[in-house]
Amino acid sequence: MMKWTIGTAACAVLLVGVSILLPDHEAHAQATCFDFTTGGGWIQSPLGDGKANFGFNVGYKNGPDSPLKGEFNLVDHAANVTIKMLTVDTYGGEGNGTGHRCSPTQICDRFWTGTAEITFPDTAFVCAFFVEVVDRGSPGRKDTFHVTCDGYNGFAFELPAGNIEVHKAACLL
């Protein structure tokens, strides 16, 4: 709901979702999700010929009464680049509700933002980063993975090997 009063410039805004916009990534309306996601596997390196391995766990492990926390690591062997998550600041999802298992017809899309240390062969720095994963059911049925951090855009890859799993899917749509 938005209300404008001419002359006083008063404004009331009701925010239903949150939009996140990072370089090389489109904005998403984010539902509140009190679940957690784990995953690991490899993608083709976006910076060279070879593999980039990753692993993570992130979210609210014990529902809304637990803190948001997680771990994320990526090692790009082809480009000699590593990304290690330092903080997780937001976590959300879209495309599903509560109480179902993720499957090809009930996909679970999760994304999170935070800060990470990215290390290149000649430099290292802290960057804002964005990760998006899609769980299409077990075991790893065309799950996808995307990471963006300054100087590194992992694109949206279907996993050649690995699995993404949303545990206790619970989003308030």
N, C-alpha and C positions, 0 to 999 in steps of 0.2 A: 504494500500500500504506500503510495507516495502522495503527499499533500503539499501544495505550494500556495502560499498566500502572497499575492502581489503587494509590493510596498514594504513588507517587513522581511521578506526573504526567509520566512520560516519553512522548515522542511522536516517532515517525519518520514522515515524510511523503515520498512520491514524487510529484513534480510532473511531470505529463505535458504539460500545456499551460499557457498563461498566459491569465488573464482580464483584460480591460481594461474598466473601467466609468467612463464619463464622463457628465456630465449629458446627458439626452435621448438616451442611446444604450444599447442592450442589450449585455451581455457576450458576448464571443466566445472560443472556444477557438482558440488560435493555433498553427498549424503553423509550423515553421521553414522559411523560404523563402530560397534564395540566388539569386534572380533579380532583375530590375529592371522597373519599370513606368514608362511614359510616357503622357501624355495631355494633351488640351486640347479646348476647346470652350466651350459656354455652356449655362447653365440659366436658368430663370425665377428672378428675384430673389425670395427669401423675404421681403424687407422692402419691396417696392414693385412697381410696374408696370414691367417692363423686364427687361433681361438682366444676368446676372453671368457674365463671362468668366473662365476659369481655364486654367492650364497647369502641368505638373509633370513631374519625373523623379525617381525615388526607388528605392532598393534597393541591391543588391550587384551593381554593373555587371559585374564580372569573377568572379563566384562567391564561395564562402565565404572565399577568401583576400584579398578586397578589403574595404575599410571600408564600413560603412553610411553612405550620404550621399544628399543630394537637394536639390531646389529645388521650391518651390510658391508660386504667386501666384494670387490671386483679386481681381478688380476688379468690384464690384457697382455698375454705372452708375446704376441706379434709386435706390439708397439712399446713394450716394457713400461706400461702405465698401470698404476694401482689407484683405486678409489676406496677410501675407508670412511664410513659414516661416523661423524662426531656427535651429531644431535638429530633427533627426529622431532619436527615441530608440528606437523599436521599429518593426519591419516584419515582417509575416507574412501568412498567407493560410489559406484553407480550400477544400476541394472539389476538389482535383486533386493529382496526383502529379508525376512528372518525365518529361520526354521527349515531351510531346504539345503540339500547338498548341491554343490556346484556340478554342472554337467554341460554337455554340448548345447542343450536347450535352455539351461538356467546358468548362464555364465556369471562369474563373480569377477568384477573389475575393481582393483584396489590401487590407490596411489598415495604417495607420501612425499613430503618435502623435509628438508633439513639442511644441515651443513655437513660437508665432507672434506677430507684432505685428499687432494688429487696429486699424485706424484708422477712426473714425467722424467725421462732420463737426465735432464739438465736443470729441473726446477720442481718445486713443490709449493702448493698454496692451498688455502681454504676457500671453498666455493659453495654457493647455494646449489642444491641439487634437487632433482625430481626423479622419482621412480614410479613407473606404472607397470602393473602385471595383470594378466588375465588368466584365471583358472577355468578351464573348460572341462573339468572332471579328471578322474584318475584313470590310468596313470599318465599324466602329462599329455593329454590329448590336444595337441595343437595349442598348448599354452603359449602366451607371449610375454615378452620382457622388453622394457624400454628404460634407459637411464640417460639423463642429461646432466652434465656438470661442465663448467667453463672449459672449453677446449675439447670436450668429449661428448659426442652425441651417439649413443648406442642404438639409435633408431628403434623401431618397434619390430622385434624379431620373433618369429615363431621358433621355439626351442628345437634345435636338432637333437638335443639330449638334455634331460632334466625334468623337473616337475615343479609346478607352482601349486600350493594348496592353501585355500582360505579355510580356516578352522572355525567352527561354530558360527557360520555366516549370520550376521546380525546387523542390518542396516535399517535406520529409521528413514523411510522414504517420504 
